[in-house]
Amino acid sequence: MDYPVRTPSQLGLALKARRKVSGLTQAQAAQKVGLFPKTVSALEGRPAASSVESLLKLIAALDLELVLRPKDENLPTGQKGEW
């Protein structure tokens, strides 16, 4: 399943949703990759203030991968994202 992310808040929600679908607590996800549970909480709640390294570790713990691709130019202007 794809999780389109265009804003920091969408990133936090997508990470939390994937963790829950995976049946993991924050502590369990953190333990898989050597993070503290509070780091997972911060990534889900305030991802803009988190480090890229922590983000990539959590992505790995959730069996996700980061893929960058051009935006869909067919989206209406209001849906193209925050930036």
Buried (B, 14 or more C-beta within 10 A) or exposed (E): EEEEBBEBBBBBBBBBBBBEEBEBEBBBBBBBBEBEBEBBBBBBBEBEEBEEEBBBBBBEBBEBEEEEEEEEEEEEEEEEEEE
